[in-house]
Amino acid sequence: MVKKMYAIYGVILLVFVASQAVAQHHGKGMMYHMYDVKTETTVAGTVDEIITESHPCCGKTMDHYYITVKTAAETVKIFLGPTDYVTKQITLKKGDSITVVGSKTTLRNETVIIAKKININKTEVVFRNDDGTPTWAGQMQHHHK
């Protein structure tokens, strides 16, 4: 009986420690750990679609801002950041000519580029620092749904 109790306490402790590690990791943003400077690429084309998707982030649900960019060869999905943050930085519309620098990754079995910076109408907007840290890190605690 005592061994069973220790086993139960051990499992509870393990779950607690694991949940704390996940919470700290996600405090930096859902895709913080997915940005890899080794997979940086540049995409140029026109904005084809503007998409807002809700995803769990930091213990709540947050709207994330994506665009699709139509290039000469393909249409690419680009993640810019939390919708509240992105829309304060720039206004995008379908048909805008855009150049995106970002990290190519796979998210939910879909190829996505996590934007580091975009150039549109001779204006550069930076969404991530050189190491991939989001420029909004630490600013979004009160902007959750």
LOGUSE-742531 format. One record per residue: residue number from 1; x, y, z of N, C-alpha, C, CB in turn; residue in one letter. Coordinates in nm, 4 decimals, decimal comma, m for minus. Glycine has a CB too. Layout:
N
> NUM;X;Y;Z;X;Y;Z;X;Y;Z;X;Y;Z;a
...
//
This chain:
145
> 1;0,0822;m0,1201;0,0000;0,0000;0,0000;0,0000;0,0864;0,1261;0,0000;m0,0934;0,0000;0,1209;m
> 2;0,1935;0,1256;0,0797;0,2823;0,2416;0,0864;0,3523;0,2625;m0,0480;0,3864;0,2239;0,1995;v
> 3;0,3934;0,1531;m0,1131;0,4584;0,1640;m0,2431;0,3629;0,2249;m0,3463;0,5074;0,0259;m0,2902;k
> 4;0,2357;0,1867;m0,3356;0,1352;0,2385;m0,4282;0,1182;0,3897;m0,4085;m0,0002;0,1656;m0,4079;k
> 5;0,1187;0,4331;m0,2844;0,1060;0,5760;m0,2534;0,2253;0,6538;m0,3094;0,0949;0,5976;m0,1003;m
> 6;0,3474;0,5989;m0,2896;0,4666;0,6656;m0,3433;0,4613;0,6723;m0,4957;0,5944;0,5923;m0,2983;y
> 7;0,4122;0,5675;m0,5561;0,4002;0,5657;m0,7020;0,3031;0,6739;m0,7492;0,3534;0,4270;m0,7508;a
> 8;0,1911;0,6871;m0,6794;0,0916;0,7899;m0,7139;0,1508;0,9292;m0,6949;m0,0362;0,7739;m0,6275;i
> 9;0,2182;0,9523;m0,5827;0,2818;1,0825;m0,5588;0,3886;1,1110;m0,6641;0,3440;1,0873;m0,4178;y
> 10;0,4610;1,0080;m0,7031;0,5641;1,0236;m0,8064;0,5047;1,0669;m0,9384;0,6408;0,8939;m0,8251;g
> 11;0,3943;1,0040;m0,9771;0,3270;1,0399;m1,1016;0,2743;1,1834;m1,0945;0,2117;0,9416;m1,1308;v
> 12;0,2144;1,2203;m0,9830;0,1620;1,3562;m0,9660;0,2758;1,4574;m0,9765;0,0890;1,3706;m0,8297;i
> 13;0,3871;1,4291;m0,9120;0,5026;1,5188;m0,9183;0,5550;1,5304;m1,0612;0,6142;1,4692;m0,8249;l
> 14;0,5634;1,4197;m1,1303;0,6120;1,4187;m1,2681;0,5213;1,5028;m1,3587;0,6206;1,2741;m1,3206;l
> 15;0,3910;1,4853;m1,3442;0,2957;1,5623;m1,4242;0,3080;1,7113;m1,3928;0,1514;1,5138;m1,3983;v
> 16;0,3229;1,7454;m1,2661;0,3365;1,8854;m1,2270;0,4621;1,9475;m1,2871;0,3396;1,8980;m1,0746;f
> 17;0,5745;1,8801;m1,2743;0,7010;1,9319;m1,3267;0,6928;1,9472;m1,4793;0,8188;1,8380;m1,2877;v
> 18;0,6370;1,8480;m1,5469;0,6240;1,8545;m1,6923;0,5341;1,9703;m1,7342;0,5688;1,7226;m1,7469;a
> 19;0,4244;1,9914;m1,6633;0,3322;2,1006;m1,6996;0,3970;2,2358;m1,6776;0,2023;2,0914;m1,6181;s
> 20;0,4808;2,2485;m1,5749;0,5508;2,3746;m1,5518;0,6514;2,4028;m1,6632;0,6218;2,3720;m1,4160;q
> 21;0,7204;2,3003;m1,7082;0,8175;2,3170;m1,8166;0,7477;2,3599;m1,9448;0,8958;2,1867;m1,8400;a
> 22;0,6345;2,2982;m1,9742;0,5584;2,3345;m2,0938;0,5062;2,4767;m2,0810;0,4416;2,2361;m2,1165;v
> 23;0,4560;2,5142;m1,9661;0,4023;2,6492;m1,9470;0,5114;2,7541;m1,9654;0,3389;2,6628;m1,8076;a
> 24;0,6307;2,7295;m1,9128;0,7396;2,8252;m1,9291;0,7803;2,8348;m2,0746;0,8597;2,7859;m1,8431;q
> 25;0,7856;2,7229;m2,1414;0,8255;2,7198;m2,2819;0,7263;2,7968;m2,3674;0,8374;2,5754;m2,3315;h
> 26;0,5990;2,7767;m2,3436;0,4957;2,8415;m2,4247;0,4740;2,9866;m2,3856;0,3654;2,7660;m2,4128;h
> 27;0,5278;3,0299;m2,2735;0,5173;3,1703;m2,2359;0,5833;3,2610;m2,3384;0,5794;3,1929;m2,0995;g
> 28;0,6748;3,2087;m2,4179;0,7431;3,2869;m2,5195;0,6658;3,2867;m2,6501;0,8832;3,2338;m2,5416;k
> 29;0,5613;3,2122;m2,6587;0,4826;3,2081;m2,7814;0,4847;3,0692;m2,8410;0,5346;3,3096;m2,8826;g
> 30;0,3771;3,0382;m2,9061;0,3558;2,9053;m2,9602;0,4670;2,8599;m3,0542;0,2252;2,9011;m3,0318;m
> 31;0,5215;2,9504;m3,1338;0,6196;2,9096;m3,2343;0,7613;2,9558;m3,2016;0,5793;2,9631;m3,3692;m
> 32;0,7827;3,0013;m3,0791;0,9151;3,0488;m3,0413;1,0216;2,9427;m3,0668;0,9164;3,0900;m2,8946;y
> 33;0,9941;2,8225;m3,0219;1,0913;2,7137;m3,0338;1,1022;2,6594;m3,1760;1,0543;2,6015;m2,9397;h
> 34;1,0106;2,6965;m3,2633;1,0106;2,6423;m3,3991;1,0932;2,7261;m3,4961;0,8690;2,6315;m3,4499;m
> 35;1,1302;2,8485;m3,4584;1,2079;2,9333;m3,5478;1,3520;2,8833;m3,5495;1,2011;3,0829;m3,5038;y
> 36;1,4016;2,8558;m3,6691;1,5363;2,8025;m3,6850;1,6087;2,8856;m3,7900;1,5334;2,6516;m3,7250;d
> 37;1,7110;2,9606;m3,7490;1,7820;3,0476;m3,8431;1,8458;2,9674;m3,9566;1,8894;3,1284;m3,7697;v
> 38;1,8696;2,8381;m3,9342;1,9295;2,7541;m4,0393;1,8312;2,7262;m4,1534;1,9779;2,6214;m3,9795;k
> 39;1,7010;2,7479;m4,1306;1,6029;2,7222;m4,2361;1,5465;2,8523;m4,2933;1,4891;2,6352;m4,1823;t
> 40;1,6158;2,9641;m4,2683;1,5667;3,0923;m4,3198;1,5642;3,0923;m4,4724;1,6542;3,2080;m4,2684;e
> 41;1,4592;3,1510;m4,5233;1,4389;3,1599;m4,6672;1,3728;3,2936;m4,6979;1,3525;3,0409;m4,7199;t
> 42;1,3776;3,3341;m4,8233;1,3125;3,4577;m4,8671;1,2083;3,4229;m4,9719;1,4162;3,5598;m4,9236;t
> 43;1,0895;3,4793;m4,9560;0,9790;3,4563;m5,0478;0,9300;3,5924;m5,0963;0,8634;3,3747;m4,9794;v
> 44;0,9120;3,6054;m5,2262;0,8588;3,7296;m5,2830;0,7388;3,6974;m5,3695;0,9667;3,8045;m5,3653;a
> 45;0,6352;3,7794;m5,3559;0,5144;3,7578;m5,4349;0,4076;3,8566;m5,3960;0,4630;3,6157;m5,4178;g
> 46;0,2816;3,8148;m5,4106;0,1699;3,9007;m5,3737;0,0857;3,8330;m5,2668;0,0839;3,9346;m5,4969;t
> 47;0,0296;3,9149;m5,1784;m0,0597;3,8631;m5,0747;m0,1837;3,8087;m5,1432;m0,0969;3,9735;m4,9696;v
> 48;m0,2110;3,6812;m5,1202;m0,3264;3,6166;m5,1831;m0,4442;3,6063;m5,0865;m0,2881;3,4774;m5,2336;d
> 49;m0,4128;3,5877;m4,9579;m0,5187;3,5685;m4,8581;m0,4681;3,6128;m4,7216;m0,5652;3,4200;m4,8535;e
> 50;m0,5582;3,6657;m4,6402;m0,5280;3,7022;m4,5018;m0,6129;3,6126;m4,4133;m0,5562;3,8554;m4,4734;i
> 51;m0,5476;3,5449;m4,3194;m0,6143;3,4423;m4,2393;m0,5903;3,4694;m4,0909;m0,5637;3,3006;m4,2778;i
> 52;m0,6951;3,4594;m4,0104;m0,6810;3,4623;m3,8654;m0,7235;3,3258;m3,8138;m0,7663;3,5778;m3,8004;t
> 53;m0,6325;3,2615;m3,7397;m0,6619;3,1310;m3,6802;m0,6455;3,1413;m3,5293;m0,5691;3,0197;m3,7387;e
> 54;m0,7332;3,0772;m3,4566;m0,7223;3,0736;m3,3112;m0,6481;2,9478;m3,2703;m0,8620;3,0792;m3,2443;s
> 55;m0,5472;2,9671;m3,1829;m0,4675;2,8552;m3,1325;m0,4483;2,8717;m2,9828;m0,3301;2,8467;m3,2050;h
> 56;m0,4336;2,7603;m2,9120;m0,3976;2,7704;m2,7706;m0,2582;2,8313;m2,7581;m0,4032;2,6309;m2,7015;p
> 57;m0,2446;2,9227;m2,6653;m0,1143;2,9854;m2,6409;m0,1130;3,0392;m2,4993;m0,0851;3,0992;m2,7440;c
> 58;m0,0115;3,0024;m2,4258;0,0088;3,0578;m2,2917;m0,1104;3,0312;m2,1997;0,0342;3,2077;m2,3006;c
> 59;m0,1743;2,9171;m2,2149;m0,2855;2,8798;m2,1280;m0,4206;2,9343;m2,1710;m0,2574;2,9253;m1,9908;g
> 60;m0,4257;3,0082;m2,2797;m0,5514;3,0648;m2,3302;m0,5565;3,0453;m2,4807;m0,5647;3,2163;m2,2935;k
> 61;m0,6583;3,0999;m2,5443;m0,6677;3,0958;m2,6893;m0,6342;3,2343;m2,7433;m0,8095;3,0498;m2,7358;t
> 62;m0,5498;3,2375;m2,8471;m0,5081;3,3643;m2,9055;m0,5263;3,3573;m3,0568;m0,3603;3,3972;m2,8686;m
> 63;m0,5671;3,4703;m3,1161;m0,5774;3,4778;m3,2615;m0,4397;3,5020;m3,3209;m0,6757;3,5892;m3,3045;d
> 64;m0,4053;3,4233;m3,4222;m0,2772;3,4348;m3,4915;m0,3012;3,4788;m3,6354;m0,1996;3,3003;m3,4876;h
> 65;m0,2144;3,5651;m3,6848;m0,2289;3,6291;m3,8159;m0,1391;3,5595;m3,9171;m0,1949;3,7802;m3,8081;y
> 66;m0,1998;3,5071;m4,0202;m0,1288;3,4418;m4,1297;m0,1652;3,5118;m4,2597;m0,1630;3,2900;m4,1367;y
> 67;m0,0767;3,4990;m4,3567;m0,1092;3,5394;m4,4932;m0,0639;3,4260;m4,5848;m0,0405;3,6770;m4,5320;i
> 68;m0,1225;3,4197;m4,7027;m0,0655;3,3341;m4,8058;m0,0066;3,4276;m4,9102;m0,1732;3,2356;m4,8683;t
> 69;0,1107;3,3895;m4,9589;0,1810;3,4678;m5,0590;0,1929;3,3832;m5,1844;0,3210;3,5136;m5,0079;v
> 70;0,1441;3,4392;m5,2939;0,1509;3,3700;m5,4222;0,2796;3,4135;m5,4919;0,0246;3,4007;m5,5109;k
> 71;0,3680;3,3156;m5,5159;0,4926;3,3412;m5,5875;0,4751;3,2921;m5,7304;0,6144;3,2712;m5,5179;t
> 72;0,5801;3,3025;m5,8103;0,5738;3,2522;m5,9478;0,5564;3,1006;m5,9486;0,7010;3,2917;m6,0259;a
> 73;0,6037;3,0327;m5,8439;0,6035;2,8866;m5,8434;0,4979;2,8224;m5,7540;0,7363;2,8386;m5,8016;a
> 74;0,4563;2,8918;m5,6469;0,3681;2,8273;m5,5484;0,2977;2,9313;m5,4620;0,4481;2,7304;m5,4593;e
> 75;0,2074;2,8847;m5,3788;0,1449;2,9687;m5,2767;0,1959;2,9205;m5,1416;m0,0129;2,9628;m5,2843;t
> 76;0,2477;3,0144;m5,0607;0,3130;2,9817;m4,9350;0,2367;3,0442;m4,8192;0,4591;3,0291;m4,9355;v
> 77;0,2161;2,9674;m4,7118;0,1506;3,0198;m4,5919;0,2571;3,0793;m4,5002;0,0694;2,9081;m4,5181;k
> 78;0,2312;3,2014;m4,4525;0,3260;3,2752;m4,3695;0,2594;3,3088;m4,2362;0,3748;3,4049;m4,4417;i
> 79;0,3275;3,2781;m4,1255;0,2812;3,3185;m3,9921;0,3527;3,4470;m3,9551;0,3074;3,2064;m3,8848;f
> 80;0,2749;3,5514;m3,9223;0,3349;3,6787;m3,8838;0,3428;3,6959;m3,7327;0,2565;3,7929;m3,9438;l
> 81;0,2348;3,6637;m3,6605;0,2341;3,6816;m3,5154;0,0918;3,6918;m3,4639;0,3140;3,8064;m3,4755;g
> 82;0,0771;3,7297;m3,3365;m0,0567;3,7493;m3,2797;m0,1291;3,8606;m3,3556;m0,0481;3,7834;m3,1279;p
> 83;m0,2547;3,8384;m3,3890;m0,3317;3,9333;m3,4688;m0,3304;4,0739;m3,4096;m0,4744;3,8853;m3,4824;t
> 84;m0,3514;4,0854;m3,2782;m0,3525;4,2178;m3,2145;m0,2214;4,2917;m3,2373;m0,3790;4,2045;m3,0643;d
> 85;m0,1115;4,2203;m3,2305;0,0198;4,2822;m3,2488;0,0436;4,3198;m3,3955;0,1304;4,1872;m3,2002;y
> 86;0,0185;4,2261;m3,4851;0,0466;4,2472;m3,6277;m0,0331;4,3649;m3,6825;0,0145;4,1204;m3,7082;v
> 87;m0,1622;4,3709;m3,6507;m0,2468;4,4762;m3,7073;m0,2108;4,6151;m3,6540;m0,3928;4,4465;m3,6777;t
> 88;m0,1377;4,6228;m3,5431;m0,0878;4,7521;m3,4950;0,0405;4,7922;m3,5675;m0,0630;4,7469;m3,3435;k
> 89;0,1080;4,6946;m3,6278;0,2341;4,7223;m3,6970;0,2135;4,7595;m3,8434;0,3256;4,6019;m3,6877;q
> 90;0,1155;4,6948;m3,9078;0,1008;4,7112;m4,0526;m0,0393;4,6703;m4,0963;0,2071;4,6281;m4,1283;i
> 91;m0,0849;4,7295;m4,2070;m0,2112;4,6903;m4,2686;m0,1787;4,6229;m4,4015;m0,3066;4,8140;m4,2888;t
> 92;m0,2218;4,5005;m4,4164;m0,1990;4,4250;m4,5394;m0,3314;4,4037;m4,6101;m0,1303;4,2893;m4,5099;l
> 93;m0,3246;4,3945;m4,7424;m0,4452;4,3626;m4,8184;m0,4093;4,2730;m4,9359;m0,5153;4,4915;m4,8677;k
> 94;m0,5086;4,2016;m4,9842;m0,4893;4,1121;m5,0971;m0,4344;4,1912;m5,2158;m0,6219;4,0413;m5,1345;k
> 95;m0,3327;4,1340;m5,2795;m0,2728;4,1974;m5,3952;m0,1467;4,2775;m5,3643;m0,3723;4,2858;m5,4590;g
> 96;m0,1186;4,3042;m5,2350;0,0037;4,3754;m5,1983;0,1260;4,2959;m5,2422;0,0083;4,4014;m5,0465;d
> 97;0,2254;4,3642;m5,3003;0,3541;4,3014;m5,3306;0,4345;4,2963;m5,2013;0,4319;4,3797;m5,4432;s
> 98;0,4941;4,1810;m5,1729;0,5583;4,1609;m5,0431;0,6792;4,0696;m5,0574;0,4586;4,1020;m4,9418;i
> 99;0,7796;4,0949;m4,9749;0,8940;4,0060;m4,9618;0,9011;3,9660;m4,8151;1,0281;4,0744;m5,0106;t
> 100;0,9152;3,8368;m4,7905;0,9174;3,7834;m4,6543;1,0474;3,7083;m4,6333;0,7953;3,6908;m4,6277;v
> 101;1,1124;3,7347;m4,5197;1,2262;3,6549;m4,4751;1,1782;3,5821;m4,3509;1,3557;3,7438;m4,4462;v
> 102;1,1956;3,4488;m4,3488;1,1496;3,3729;m4,2339;1,2020;3,2315;m4,2337;1,0006;3,3710;m4,2299;g
> 103;1,1640;3,1586;m4,1308;1,2082;3,0212;m4,1093;1,1009;2,9242;m4,1588;1,2395;2,9964;m3,9594;s
> 104;1,1420;2,8363;m4,2486;1,0487;2,7373;m4,3040;1,0390;2,6205;m4,2063;1,0952;2,6880;m4,4462;k
> 105;0,9153;2,5836;m4,1736;0,8929;2,4750;m4,0779;0,7639;2,4024;m4,1142;0,8864;2,5292;m3,9318;t
> 106;0,7319;2,3002;m4,0371;0,6064;2,2273;m4,0547;0,5229;2,2443;m3,9287;0,6320;2,0760;m4,0849;t
> 107;0,3997;2,2836;m3,9464;0,3064;2,3034;m3,8360;0,1757;2,2343;m3,8715;0,2838;2,4554;m3,8068;l
> 108;0,1353;2,1394;m3,7891;0,0118;2,0625;m3,8143;0,0119;2,0039;m3,9559;m0,1132;2,1524;m3,7943;r
> 109;0,1217;1,9390;m3,9923;0,1378;1,8730;m4,1227;0,1279;1,9691;m4,2411;0,0338;1,7652;m4,1379;n
> 110;0,1588;2,0960;m4,2190;0,1512;2,1966;m4,3247;0,2804;2,2787;m4,3238;0,0258;2,2888;m4,3058;e
> 111;0,3359;2,3053;m4,4408;0,4553;2,3894;m4,4497;0,4156;2,5341;m4,4252;0,5252;2,3739;m4,5881;t
> 112;0,4879;2,5979;m4,3332;0,4610;2,7367;m4,2964;0,5956;2,8076;m4,2832;0,3776;2,7463;m4,1627;v
> 113;0,5988;2,9326;m4,3219;0,7160;3,0151;m4,2966;0,6815;3,1084;m4,1815;0,7596;3,0953;m4,4248;i
> 114;0,7635;3,1056;m4,0779;0,7471;3,1943;m3,9629;0,8238;3,3222;m3,9963;0,7993;3,1273;m3,8276;i
> 115;0,7509;3,4305;m4,0152;0,8121;3,5542;m4,0631;0,9052;3,6160;m3,9599;0,7049;3,6538;m4,1010;a
> 116;1,0227;3,6529;m4,0064;1,1167;3,7324;m3,9279;1,0949;3,8803;m3,9607;1,2647;3,6896;m3,9565;k
> 117;1,0829;3,9080;m4,0911;1,0553;4,0453;m4,1345;0,9873;4,0416;m4,2706;1,1864;4,1300;m4,1406;k
> 118;0,9142;4,1489;m4,2973;0,8507;4,1634;m4,4277;0,8855;4,3003;m4,4834;0,6965;4,1446;m4,4181;i
> 119;0,8895;4,3084;m4,6143;0,9069;4,4354;m4,6847;0,7859;4,4543;m4,7741;1,0407;4,4386;m4,7678;n
> 120;0,7215;4,5678;m4,7572;0,6041;4,5989;m4,8365;0,6018;4,7492;m4,8620;0,4739;4,5517;m4,7653;i
> 121;0,5843;4,7872;m4,9866;0,5814;4,9295;m5,0241;0,7018;5,0053;m4,9675;0,4513;4,9947;m4,9749;n
> 122;0,8202;4,9465;m4,9787;0,9460;5,0065;m4,9322;0,9506;5,0262;m4,7808;0,9675;5,1398;m5,0004;k
> 123;0,8646;4,9557;m4,7084;0,8638;4,9612;m4,5624;0,8982;4,8236;m4,5085;0,7260;5,0093;m4,5081;t
> 124;0,9934;4,8198;m4,4136;1,0296;4,6931;m4,3501;0,9647;4,6858;m4,2130;1,1838;4,6779;m4,3388;e
> 125;0,8995;4,5730;m4,1849;0,8409;4,5485;m4,0536;0,9058;4,4222;m3,9985;0,6836;4,5343;m4,0611;v
> 126;0,9646;4,4332;m3,8795;1,0361;4,3220;m3,8171;0,9459;4,2565;m3,7120;1,1698;4,3710;m3,7525;v
> 127;0,9311;4,1242;m3,7218;0,8496;4,0480;m3,6270;0,9330;3,9629;m3,5324;0,7534;3,9597;m3,7018;f
> 128;1,0583;3,9363;m3,5689;1,1471;3,8557;m3,4847;1,2879;3,9119;m3,4909;1,1461;3,7072;m3,5288;r
> 129;1,3588;3,8973;m3,3799;1,4993;3,9369;m3,3746;1,5833;3,8335;m3,4490;1,5477;3,9518;m3,2274;n
> 130;1,7123;3,8616;m3,4644;1,8002;3,7718;m3,5399;1,8032;3,6297;m3,4844;1,9400;3,8273;m3,5415;d
> 131;1,7822;3,6125;m3,3533;1,7828;3,4778;m3,2945;1,6452;3,4109;m3,2991;1,8310;3,4846;m3,1503;d
> 132;1,5461;3,4780;m3,3574;1,4122;3,4201;m3,3688;1,3158;3,4621;m3,2594;1,4224;3,2727;m3,3690;g
> 133;1,3630;3,5368;m3,1591;1,2755;3,5829;m3,0512;1,1732;3,6811;m3,1072;1,3579;3,6490;m2,9370;t
> 134;1,0446;3,6593;m3,0787;0,9414;3,7500;m3,1292;0,9574;3,8914;m3,0723;0,8024;3,6956;m3,0951;p
> 135;0,9315;3,9923;m3,1542;0,9406;4,1306;m3,1078;0,8288;4,1636;m3,0087;0,9353;4,2269;m3,2268;t
> 136;0,7253;4,0822;m3,0061;0,6139;4,1052;m2,9123;0,6330;4,0310;m2,7805;0,4822;4,0624;m2,9759;w
> 137;0,7408;3,9550;m2,7649;0,7640;3,8745;m2,6436;0,7513;3,9625;m2,5197;0,9045;3,8069;m2,6476;a
> 138;0,6669;3,9192;m2,4273;0,6465;3,9916;m2,3028;0,5414;4,1010;m2,3116;0,7747;4,0509;m2,2587;g
> 139;0,4899;4,1294;m2,4314;0,3929;4,2382;m2,4481;0,2496;4,1888;m2,4582;0,4266;4,3185;m2,5707;q
> 140;0,2293;4,0570;m2,4733;0,0966;4,0078;m2,5085;0,0183;3,9468;m2,3925;0,1094;3,9071;m2,6159;m
> 141;0,0648;3,9590;m2,2692;m0,0047;3,8929;m2,1583;m0,1509;3,9339;m2,1441;0,0669;3,9218;m2,0300;q
> 142;m0,1825;4,0560;m2,1758;m0,3194;4,1042;m2,1534;m0,4033;4,1091;m2,2790;m0,3160;4,2401;m2,0925;h
> 143;m0,3551;4,0476;m2,3855;m0,4261;4,0533;m2,5122;m0,4896;3,9198;m2,5509;m0,3323;4,0979;m2,6206;h
> 144;m0,5040;3,8299;m2,4555;m0,5636;3,6989;m2,4839;m0,7149;3,7097;m2,4856;m0,5187;3,5940;m2,3798;h
> 145;m0,7764;3,6162;m2,5571;m0,9224;3,6051;m2,5575;m0,9664;3,5420;m2,4288;m0,9731;3,5233;m2,6781;k
//
